């Protein structure tokens, strides 16, 4: 499912227009991004948690020539599914 299909399905289930649903989805994404940029997390009980995780610097291998390279430390977004969401997918 892509973003357009998601918007169509939500608009249908919520009885909203596609235009309003698109605004809502974009606002939700923007809010999640802002919260994660500030270092906080977004916790949606039953669904899951969006958070920022720090990755340590680590060794890697260049697949073209086998040379060992160092992958720098990074801050990455992460999602951890909630219990209800996990059970619904099983």
C-alpha positions as CSV (number, residue, x, y, z in Angstrom):
1,X,0.0,0.0,0.0
2,X,1.3,3.4,-0.9
3,X,0.4,6.8,0.5
4,X,-2.3,7.5,-2.1
5,X,-4.0,4.1,-1.4
6,X,-3.8,4.8,2.4
7,X,-5.4,8.2,2.0
8,X,-8.2,6.6,-0.1
9,X,-8.9,3.9,2.5
10,X,-8.8,6.3,5.4
11,X,-11.1,8.8,3.7
12,X,-13.6,5.9,2.9
13,X,-13.6,4.6,6.5
14,X,-13.7,8.0,8.2
15,X,-16.2,9.5,5.7
16,X,-13.8,12.4,4.9
17,X,-12.7,13.9,1.6
18,X,-9.5,12.7,0.2
19,X,-8.2,16.3,0.3
20,X,-8.9,16.6,4.1
21,X,-7.4,13.1,4.7
22,X,-4.3,14.1,2.8
23,X,-3.9,17.2,5.0
24,X,-4.4,15.1,8.1
25,X,-1.8,12.4,7.1
26,X,0.7,15.1,6.2
27,X,0.1,16.9,9.5
28,X,0.6,13.7,11.4
29,X,3.9,12.9,9.6
30,X,5.1,16.5,10.3
31,X,4.2,16.3,14.0
32,X,6.0,12.9,14.4
33,X,9.1,14.4,12.6
34,X,9.1,17.5,14.9
35,X,8.8,15.4,18.0
36,X,11.5,13.0,17.0
37,X,13.8,15.9,16.0
38,X,13.4,17.4,19.5
39,X,14.5,14.0,21.0
40,X,11.2,12.9,22.4
41,X,9.1,9.9,21.4
42,X,5.5,9.5,20.1
43,X,3.7,6.7,22.0
44,X,0.4,5.5,20.6
45,X,-1.0,3.1,23.1
46,X,-1.9,-0.2,21.5
47,X,-0.3,0.7,18.2
48,X,3.4,1.5,18.9
49,X,6.1,3.9,19.6
50,X,8.1,6.1,17.3
51,X,11.5,7.0,18.8
52,X,15.0,8.1,18.0
53,X,17.9,5.6,18.5
54,X,21.6,6.1,18.5
55,X,23.7,3.7,16.5
56,X,27.3,3.1,17.6
57,X,30.2,3.3,15.1
58,X,30.9,-0.1,13.7
59,X,33.0,-2.0,11.2
60,X,31.7,-3.0,7.8
61,X,33.0,-4.6,4.7
62,X,33.0,-3.1,1.2
63,X,31.2,-5.8,-0.9
64,X,33.1,-4.8,-4.1
65,X,36.6,-5.3,-2.8
66,X,36.3,-6.8,0.7
67,X,38.0,-3.8,2.3
68,X,37.1,-3.1,6.0
69,X,35.4,0.3,6.4
70,X,34.1,2.1,9.4
71,X,30.5,3.1,9.4
72,X,30.0,6.3,11.5
73,X,27.7,6.6,14.4
74,X,24.2,7.8,13.5
75,X,20.9,8.9,15.0
76,X,18.1,7.0,13.3
77,X,14.3,6.9,13.6
78,X,12.8,3.7,14.9
79,X,9.3,2.1,15.4
80,X,8.5,-0.4,18.0
81,X,5.1,-2.1,17.6
82,X,2.7,-2.2,20.5
83,X,1.2,-5.4,21.9
84,X,-2.3,-5.0,20.4
85,X,-0.8,-4.2,17.0
86,X,1.5,-7.3,17.2
87,X,-1.4,-9.5,18.1
88,X,-3.5,-8.1,15.3
89,X,-0.9,-8.9,12.7
90,X,-0.3,-12.5,13.9
